[in-house]
Amino acid sequence: MIERFLNYVEIRTKITSTFAFLLTLAFLFYSNQPIQWKLTCVFFGAMFLFDLTTTAINNYIDTKTNGQPLQFKRGAALSIILILLGVSALLGLWLVVLTDIVVLLLGGLCFLCGVLYTFGPVPISRQPWGEILSGIFYGFFIPFILLYVNMPEGTYLTFQWNLQSVMVELQLLPLITVIMLSALPVCTTANIMLANNICDVEKDILVKRYTLPYYLGKKTSLRLFAAIYYCTYLVVIVMTAARMLPLISLLFLITVIPVQKNINEFFKVQEKSKTFIVSIKNYVIIMGTISLLVFIGGILG
């Protein structure tokens, strides 16, 4: 029962939300910012359960057409989705009660994108921007919301509204820091999706799923796959030079050796059962290493 549930929600793929969360915690620690554990735990619960929900919806929808078995009878599978979604929404609303309307707006946007990713007349997963949106919503919104609820009010933005007007005041330098920090989970998450779609491009065309590799072609998609990883190294160099990250973060550059080895392996063969795993390996190498180094930077002061 538990094993079927874990397979249904593809628990092994949840590193994308978990590592983005851990990197942000490490950054808060490095920044000497006290962590609001109650807000942080409520956010993690809402985020993680919604991540499980979107995967369950994806499997529920896809098994209607791809011929693969569903882990539960369809009624039970749908009930699981509704329970996960309901609990996640309640936790999200609790977080809004504890914080402010900005969390409601950002969280609502994430919920909307997560549902539309596989549901609706034109699911995002069947469009060429699936990689981009999954990267942004996992890689940017998770760090931003977590930072927003933990940092002092007004650190990133001020939002005021009434029936006559809406006013948003952005703090550019802190926002640029968040955007740059988020570049790592954005890039590595997008590349997991890109690797998946490169492997499946021929099968996807048969079921009228026109993802980014369909429009770019395999050769260009592979070049993009490599270039996205290289961007993460450029970002870490710039952030360290700008003192946004600790000096020890430069040790991250060593990871280019195993990451490049994995890129080369994927360039040779693009088969789901054989080489898709390299995108997961690269994600763990990049996100695990930079999270650890930022945390160590916080210890060293």
N, C-alpha and C positions, 0 to 999 in steps of 0.2 A: 504493500500500500504506500509506504513512505517512499520506497524506491521509484514506484510509478509516478508519484507526485513530483519527485525531484527531477525525473526525466521529462515530465509534462511541462514544468516551468524552466527546464534546461538550467539547473542550478550552476552548472560548470561555467556558464557564460556570464555569470553575475559579477565577474571580476571588473567589468567595465564601470559599473556604478560604485563598487566597493573601493577600488583603487583611486578613483577620482575623489571619493570621500576621504580616504586616508591621506592623500597628498595635501588636501586642504587642511586637515587636522595638523599635519606636520608644519604647514606654512603658518598656521595660527600659533603653534608652539614656538616656531622660530621668531615670529614677530612679537613674542612676549605678550600675546593677547590672551587674557583669561578666557577659557572655554566655558560657555554656558551649557553645562552637560544636559540639563533638562530639555532645552530647545534642540540641542544636537541629537539627543536620542530620539525625540519625537520626529525630527526631520528624517533621521536614518530609517526609522520604521516606515514612515510614509513613502519615502523614496524606494526602499528595498522591496516593499510589498507591491508598489506600482510597477517596478521593474519586472517582478514575477508575473504580474497581471498582463503586461503587454506581450510577454513571451507566450503565455497561455493563450491569449487571443490569437496571436500569430499561428500557433499550432492548431488551434480550433478551426480557424479559417482555412489554412493551407491543406489540412487533411481532408477537406471536402473535395479537393481536386487533384492532389498529388499521389493519391493511391496508397499513402502510408497509413499505418494503423494509429488510432488515437489511444492514449494510455488508459482512458476511462470511457464509459458509455457517454454519448454526447450530452445527455441530460446532466449527468454528474459533472462532466467537464465544464459545462456552462455554469453550474452552481458554484464550482470552485472559482471560476473567473469572477462571478458576482460577489462572492465572499471576500476575495482578495481586494477587489476594487472598492467594496464598501468599507472595509477596515482601513485601507490606505486613504480613502477620502476623509474618513472620520479623523484619522491622525493628522491629515493635512489641515482640516478645519480647526483642530485643536491648536496646531501651530499658528494658524492665523489669529486665533483668539489671544494667544500668548504674545504675538508680535504686532503686525499691522497689515494694512490692505495691500502693500507691495508684495508680500508673500502670497497673498490670495491671487493677485494678478499673475505673478510669475508661475506659481504652482498650477493655476488654472490653465495657463498656456502649455505647460508641460503635460498635463493630463490630456488636453485636447490633441496635442501632437502625438502622444503615445497611443491614443485610441485610433486616430486617423492613420497611423503608420500601417496598420494592417486591415482596418475596417473602413467601410464606406464605399461609395461608387468608384473612387479613384484612389486606392490605398497608396500612401507615400512609398511603401516598399517596392511598388511596381513602377516607380518613376526614377528618373536619373538623379534626383537630388536626395535619395535615401541615405547615401553615405554622408553627405554634408549635414543633413538634419540630425541624423543619429549622433554624429560627432559633436555637434553643437549642443544638443539637449543633454547628452551624457557628460560631455567634456566641459561645457561652459556653465550650464544652469545649475548643476549639482555644486560645483565650487562656489558659484556666485551666491546662491541662496544660503549655503552653509556659512559663508563669510558674512553675508548680510545680517543673519540672525545673531552672529557672535560679536561683530564689531560694534563700536559705539554708534548711536543713531546719527545719521547724516554723513557717515564715512564715505559712502558711495553715491548716495542720492537722497534728495528730499522730495517727497511727493505730497502735494496739498491739493485738495479739490473741494468744490462746493457745486451747487446747482448752476452757477454762472460761469465757472472757470476751472481749469485744471492747470496746475503748475508743477513742473518737474525740473529740479536743479541738479545737474550732474557734477560730480567731483572727478575731473578728468584723469589726474595722475593715479589715484587709487584704482579707477576703472581700467586704465591701461595696464596696471600691474595684474589685475585679475584676468584680463584678456590674455596677457602673455603667459601667466601661470596656467591658464586653461588650454593654451595651445597644445600642451603635451597630451592631456587626455583627449582633446578634440582630434588631434592627428592620429593617435594610436587607435582610437575607437573607430574613426572613419576608415582606417586601413583594414580593420577586421571585416567591416562590411564590404569594402572594396575587394578584398581577397575572396570572400564568400561569393560575391557576384561575378568575379573573373572566373572562378571555378565552375559556376553554374550558368554561364552566359548562354550556352547552346540550349540547355534544358529550359532556361527562363524564356527564351524566344518562343519555344513550342507552346508555352502556357501564356503567351502575350504579356510577359513581364519584361519591360524594356528598361533595364537598369543602366547605370553609367557606362560600364564596359561595352554595352551594345552600341552606344553612340561614339565612344572613343576608339573602339577596336582594342584587341588584346595587347598589341605592342605598346600603344600609348598608355593604356591602363597600367601596364607593368612599370613603365617609366614613372608614371604618377605615383604608383605604390612606393617606389624607392624614394622619390623626391619628398614625399610627405614625411618619411622617417628622417631624412636629412634636415628638414625644417625644425625638428625637435632639438637637434644639436645646436642649430643657429640660435634658437630661442634661449636655451640655457646659457650660452656664451654671452648673449646680450644682457640677459637678466643678471648674470653674475657680475658683468662689467658695470652694470648700473646699480649694483649693490641691492638688488631686489631679492637675490638669493645669496646664501653664504658662499664664501670662497671655495669651500670643500666640494661644492656642487660641480666644479670643473672635473672632478674624478668621474663624473657621469660620461665624459667623452670616451672613456675606455670601452664603454658598452658598444661603441660603433663596430667593434670587432665581431662579437657574436651576432649583432643585428645584421651586419653586412653579409655574414655567412648565411643567415636565414633568407635574406633577400635573394642571394645567388641561387639558393636551393629552390625558391619559388619561381625564379626566372626560368629554371630548367623544366619544371613540371608544374602544371596548375591543375591538380586533381584534389577534389575535396577530401578523399580518404587518405591521401598521402602528404600533401603539402599545405593544406589550409591551416594546419596547426602552427605553421611558422608565424602567422600573424598573431596568434595567441601568445606564442613564446616571446615575440618581440614586444608585445604589450606588457607582459610581466617583467621582462628585462628592463624596459624603459621606465615604466611607472613604478615598479618596485625599487629600482635603484635611486631614482630621483627623490622618491618619498623618504627613503632611508637617509639619503645624504642631507636633505633639508632638515630632517629630525635631528640628525647628528649635529648639524650646524646650530640648531637651537640649544643643544646640550653644551656645545663648546662656547656658546654665547657670542 
